[in-house]
Amino acid sequence: MTIPARPAPVVPRRAAWSWRSRSLRRWVYQALAIAAVVGLLAWLFSNTWANMRARGIQGGFDFLTDSAGFDISESLLDFSSSDPYWKAFLVGIGNTLRVAIVGCLLTTVAGVLIGIGRLSSNALVRGLCQGYVELFRNVPLLIQLLVWYLIFVEVLPPAREALSLGGLVYLSKGGLALPAPAASVGWDWTLAGLGVGAILAALTGLRARRRFRNAGGRPPSLVLQPLVTILGAGLVGWLAGGMPTAWDVPELGGFSIEGGVSLTPEFMAVLLGLTAYTTAFTAEVVRAGISSVSRGQLEAGASIGLPRALVLRLVVLPQALRVIIPPLTNQYLNLTKNSSLAVAIGYPDLVSVANTSLNQTGRAVECITLIMLVYLALSLLTSALMGWFNRRVAIKER
């Protein structure tokens, strides 16, 4: 005789609007927290403005439309003292991005090379890389910026005695002079072709990776295929533009270097200082990421006859990226925010422009707010891009 199973007790379903509902309580607590933060910010804002009005201090962002009344030593945009303050801030943001983007690229390349060198079997290479890391990461960044700036303005020769590399590149107290394509429509077509090639490479890479994940097969190359696409599109643009060959080569004049593109001592000092400092930390990130890959992976690659370089590129680095990218994002953020120290050597970045605007207008709260918002936006954008890239290279288990 079988005993029938006892039915499970029926638990009454709680209404969604009931306070006993965990979901409802969670939303209420979050709404209360947001309301508290917004209320606190509103109180701080109103209290600040009330105190400023009581002391006769003007406030508001209306000064952005006034004439700036000061010049900026270097700019990617045309700027004069008669332009408004908002354009001066735009020039400062452009100078900050100029240092941050180039610095991140150089830091990535140098950090990977030195990080790999830290694990080299050659004692000399390993020692030199370790010495570089220990030296540059233990000296304060501000000191390094000042040292690089003093090298340019004190150690290097004047422009009329500039150091030359094949008569094409000149290095002096005036900065670094490099050849540049002469202004023409043909080079504009070439640049447009490179831009189109970059977009096509990104779209093609996404499609190839999606097809690889869905159907299996050989994964697409992360370097060779996009490079071929970009260079091929640039070649098409160069041909469409009439195959321009004219270059603006710098020439040594009487007291200055004329022609080409010139990088000022301030820009070079900031770029070299930030790159050298951040590279030391990036190299340690790369070393730790490579060390996290088990030795069995190296032995498996060597067992099928792959050279050491291919084992590193095809086996080790793709797995190490999962460990490298999150801390590498922090280094990119640090480099971008550390660029604010450029004001110490006179580079006209965002902080320098904001300080000049603050001294002329007295709008301290507004100028500091603009600085905070710009750096916050740059940091969030960098985090979003690196987060997207991290999700793309992550190994997904099925």
C-alpha positions in Angstrom: 0.0 0.0 0.0 1.5 3.3 -1.1 1.0 6.4 1.0 0.2 9.4 -1.1 2.6 12.2 -0.9 1.5 15.2 1.1 0.9 18.2 -1.1 3.2 21.1 -0.7 1.9 24.0 1.3 0.5 26.8 -0.7 2.4 30.0 0.0 0.2 33.0 -0.6 1.6 35.3 -3.2 2.4 38.7 -2.0 1.0 41.6 -3.9 3.6 43.7 -5.8 2.4 46.8 -3.9 2.7 45.2 -0.5 5.4 46.5 1.9 6.4 42.8 2.5 7.5 42.6 -1.2 11.3 42.6 -1.4 11.2 44.2 -4.8 9.1 47.1 -3.6 11.3 47.8 -0.6 14.4 47.7 -2.8 13.0 50.3 -5.2 11.8 52.5 -2.3 15.2 52.4 -0.6 16.9 53.3 -3.8 14.5 56.2 -4.5 15.1 57.5 -1.0 18.9 57.3 -1.4 18.7 59.2 -4.7 16.4 61.8 -3.2 18.8 62.3 -0.3 21.8 62.8 -2.6 19.9 65.2 -4.8 18.6 67.1 -1.8 22.1 67.4 -0.3 23.5 68.7 -3.6 20.6 71.1 -4.0 21.2 72.4 -0.5 24.9 72.8 -1.0 24.3 74.6 -4.3 21.7 77.0 -2.9 23.8 77.7 0.2 26.9 78.5 -1.9 25.0 80.9 -4.1 23.4 82.6 -1.1 26.8 83.2 0.6 28.2 84.4 -2.7 25.4 86.9 -3.2 25.7 88.1 0.5 29.4 88.9 -0.1 28.8 90.6 -3.5 30.5 87.8 -5.5 29.1 87.4 -9.0 28.2 83.9 -10.1 27.0 82.0 -13.1 28.4 80.8 -16.4 27.5 83.9 -18.4 31.2 84.8 -18.5 31.9 82.0 -21.0 30.5 84.3 -23.8 32.8 87.2 -22.9 36.1 87.9 -24.6 38.9 86.0 -23.0 41.5 88.7 -23.3 44.5 86.3 -23.2 46.5 84.3 -25.7 47.3 80.6 -25.6 50.8 79.6 -26.6 49.8 76.5 -28.5 46.5 75.2 -29.8 45.0 72.7 -32.2 42.4 75.4 -33.0 42.8 79.0 -34.2 42.5 81.1 -31.1 43.1 84.8 -30.3 42.6 87.0 -27.3 39.3 88.3 -28.7 37.7 84.9 -28.7 35.3 84.0 -25.9 36.1 82.0 -22.8 34.2 78.9 -24.0 36.6 78.6 -26.9 39.6 79.0 -24.6 38.3 76.1 -22.5 37.8 74.1 -25.7 41.4 74.7 -26.6 42.5 73.6 -23.1 40.4 70.4 -23.5 42.0 69.8 -26.9 45.5 70.1 -25.5 44.6 67.8 -22.6 43.3 65.2 -25.0 46.3 65.6 -27.2 48.6 64.6 -24.4 46.3 61.9 -23.0 45.7 60.0 -26.3 49.3 60.1 -27.5 50.5 59.2 -24.0 48.2 56.2 -23.7 49.3 54.9 -27.1 53.0 55.2 -26.2 52.5 53.8 -22.8 50.8 50.7 -24.1 53.6 50.0 -26.6 56.4 50.7 -24.2 54.6 48.9 -21.2 54.1 45.7 -23.2 57.8 45.7 -24.4 59.2 46.3 -20.9 56.7 44.0 -19.3 57.8 41.2 -21.6 61.4 42.1 -21.0 60.9 41.7 -17.3 60.3 38.0 -18.0 63.2 37.6 -20.5 65.6 34.8 -20.0 68.4 37.2 -20.9 69.8 38.6 -17.6 70.9 41.9 -19.1 67.5 42.6 -20.7 65.7 41.5 -17.5 67.9 43.7 -15.3 67.5 46.8 -17.5 63.8 46.5 -17.6 63.6 46.0 -13.8 65.9 49.0 -13.3 63.6 51.1 -15.4 60.5 50.1 -13.5 62.1 50.7 -10.1 63.5 54.1 -11.1 60.5 55.7 -12.8 57.7 54.4 -10.6 59.5 55.5 -7.4 60.3 59.1 -8.4 57.3 61.5 -8.1 55.7 62.5 -11.3 56.0 66.2 -10.7 59.8 65.8 -10.3 60.0 63.9 -13.5 58.1 66.6 -15.4 60.4 69.3 -14.1 63.5 67.2 -15.0 62.3 66.7 -18.6 61.5 70.3 -18.9 64.9 71.4 -17.6 66.5 69.0 -20.1 64.8 70.8 -23.0 65.3 74.4 -21.8 68.8 74.0 -20.2 70.6 71.0 -21.6 69.7 70.9 -25.3 71.4 73.4 -27.7 69.7 76.5 -29.1 67.8 76.3 -32.3 70.7 77.5 -34.5 72.8 74.6 -33.2 70.0 72.0 -33.1 70.7 68.3 -33.0 69.8 66.8 -36.4 68.9 63.4 -37.6 69.5 63.1 -41.3 68.5 66.7 -41.9 64.9 65.7 -41.3 64.4 65.8 -37.6 65.7 68.6 -35.3 65.9 68.7 -31.5 66.7 71.8 -29.6 65.5 74.2 -26.9 62.7 75.1 -29.2 61.4 71.5 -29.1 61.2 68.8 -31.7 60.7 69.6 -35.4 59.4 66.8 -37.7 58.6 66.6 -41.4 54.9 66.8 -42.2 52.8 66.3 -45.4 52.4 69.5 -47.2 49.0 71.0 -47.1 47.1 69.7 -50.2 43.8 68.1 -51.1 45.6 64.8 -52.0 46.7 64.3 -48.4 43.2 65.1 -47.2 42.0 62.3 -49.4 44.7 60.0 -47.9 43.6 60.9 -44.3 40.0 60.3 -45.2 40.9 56.9 -46.6 42.7 56.0 -43.4 39.6 57.0 -41.4 37.3 54.9 -43.6 39.7 52.0 -43.4 39.6 52.2 -39.6 35.8 52.0 -39.6 35.8 49.1 -42.0 38.4 47.3 -40.0 36.3 47.7 -36.8 33.1 46.4 -38.6 34.9 43.6 -40.3 36.5 42.5 -37.0 33.2 42.5 -35.2 31.6 40.4 -37.9 34.5 37.9 -38.1 34.5 37.4 -34.3 30.8 36.9 -34.3 31.0 34.3 -37.0 33.9 32.6 -35.2 31.9 32.3 -32.0 28.8 31.0 -33.8 30.3 28.5 -36.2 33.8 27.9 -34.8 37.0 28.0 -36.8 40.2 30.0 -36.9 39.9 33.2 -34.9 40.6 36.4 -36.9 44.0 38.2 -36.4 43.8 41.1 -33.9 46.6 43.0 -35.7 47.4 41.9 -39.2 43.9 42.0 -40.8 42.9 45.4 -39.4 46.3 46.9 -40.4 45.9 45.6 -44.0 42.4 47.1 -44.2 43.5 50.5 -42.9 46.6 50.8 -45.0 44.7 49.5 -48.1 42.0 52.2 -47.7 44.6 54.8 -47.1 46.3 53.7 -50.4 43.0 54.1 -52.2 42.6 57.6 -50.8 46.2 58.5 -51.8 45.6 57.3 -55.3 42.2 59.1 -55.6 43.9 62.3 -54.3 46.4 62.3 -57.2 49.3 60.5 -55.4 50.7 63.5 -53.5 54.4 63.3 -52.6 55.1 66.8 -51.3 56.4 67.0 -47.7 57.1 70.1 -45.6 60.6 69.4 -44.3 62.0 71.5 -41.5 65.0 73.6 -42.3 67.6 75.2 -40.0 67.3 79.0 -40.2 69.3 81.7 -38.7 67.8 81.7 -35.2 65.0 79.2 -35.6 63.8 76.1 -37.4 61.4 76.8 -40.2 58.9 74.4 -41.8 57.6 71.0 -40.8 55.6 70.5 -37.6 57.0 71.7 -34.3 56.4 70.1 -30.9 57.0 72.6 -28.1 59.3 71.9 -25.1 56.3 72.0 -22.8 54.4 69.4 -24.8 57.4 67.1 -25.1 58.2 67.4 -21.4 54.6 66.5 -20.4 54.4 63.7 -22.9 57.7 62.1 -22.0 57.1 62.5 -18.2 53.6 61.0 -18.3 54.7 58.2 -20.6 57.8 57.3 -18.7 56.0 57.3 -15.3 52.9 55.4 -16.4 54.9 52.9 -18.5 56.6 51.6 -15.3 53.2 50.7 -13.8 51.9 49.3 -17.1 54.9 47.1 -17.4 54.2 45.5 -14.1 50.6 45.0 -15.1 51.7 43.2 -18.3 54.2 41.1 -16.4 51.6 40.1 -13.8 49.1 39.2 -16.6 51.6 37.1 -18.5 52.7 35.3 -15.2 49.1 34.4 -14.5 49.0 32.1 -17.6 50.0 28.6 -16.5 53.3 27.2 -17.6 51.4 24.3 -19.2 50.1 26.6 -21.9 53.7 27.6 -22.8 54.7 23.9 -22.9 51.7 23.0 -25.0 52.5 25.7 -27.6 56.2 24.6 -27.7 55.1 21.0 -28.1 53.4 21.6 -31.4 56.5 23.4 -32.7 55.6 27.1 -32.3 58.5 29.4 -31.8 58.7 31.3 -28.5 57.5 34.6 -30.2 54.4 32.9 -31.7 53.6 31.2 -28.4 53.7 34.6 -26.7 51.5 36.2 -29.4 49.0 33.5 -30.0 48.8 31.6 -26.7 49.9 33.7 -23.8 48.8 37.3 -24.6 45.2 36.5 -25.5 44.8 34.7 -22.2 46.7 37.4 -20.3 44.4 40.2 -21.6 41.7 39.0 -19.2 44.0 40.0 -16.3 45.7 42.9 -18.0 42.8 45.1 -19.2 41.1 46.0 -15.9 44.3 47.4 -14.2 45.4 48.8 -17.5 42.2 50.9 -17.5 43.3 52.4 -14.2 46.6 53.4 -15.7 44.9 55.2 -18.6 42.7 57.0 -16.1 45.7 57.9 -14.0 47.6 59.3 -17.1 44.7 61.4 -18.1 44.2 62.9 -14.7 47.9 63.3 -14.0 48.1 65.5 -17.1 46.7 68.3 -14.9 50.2 68.6 -13.5 51.3 70.1 -16.8 50.4 73.5 -15.4 53.6 73.3 -13.4 55.7 73.7 -16.5 53.5 76.0 -18.5 51.7 73.7 -20.8 48.3 75.3 -21.7 46.0 72.4 -20.8 42.6 72.6 -19.3 43.8 73.4 -15.8 46.1 76.1 -17.0 43.3 77.8 -19.1 40.9 77.5 -16.2 43.4 79.1 -13.7 43.9 82.0 -16.1 40.1 82.4 -16.5 39.6 82.2 -12.8 42.2 84.9 -12.1 40.6 87.2 -14.6 36.9 86.7 -13.8 36.9 85.6 -10.2 34.5 82.8 -11.0 36.3 80.1 -8.9 33.3 77.8 -8.4 32.4 77.8 -12.1 35.9 77.2 -13.3 36.6 74.4 -10.8 33.2 72.9 -11.7 34.1 72.9 -15.4 37.4 71.2 -14.6 35.7 68.5 -12.6 33.0 67.8 -15.2 35.5 67.5 -18.0 37.8 65.1 -16.2 34.8 63.1 -15.0 33.5 62.9 -18.6 36.9 61.8 -19.9 37.3 59.2 -17.1 33.8 57.7 -17.7 34.4 57.6 -21.5 37.7 55.8 -21.0 36.2 53.3 -18.6 33.3 52.7 -21.0 35.6 52.1 -24.0 37.9 49.8 -22.0 34.9 47.9 -20.5 33.6 47.3 -24.0 37.0 46.1 -25.1 37.3 43.9 -22.0 34.0 42.2 -22.9 35.1 41.7 -26.5 38.3 39.8 -25.6 36.9 37.9 -22.6 36.8 34.1 -23.0 33.2 33.0 -22.8 32.6 29.5 -21.6 29.7 27.5 -23.1 
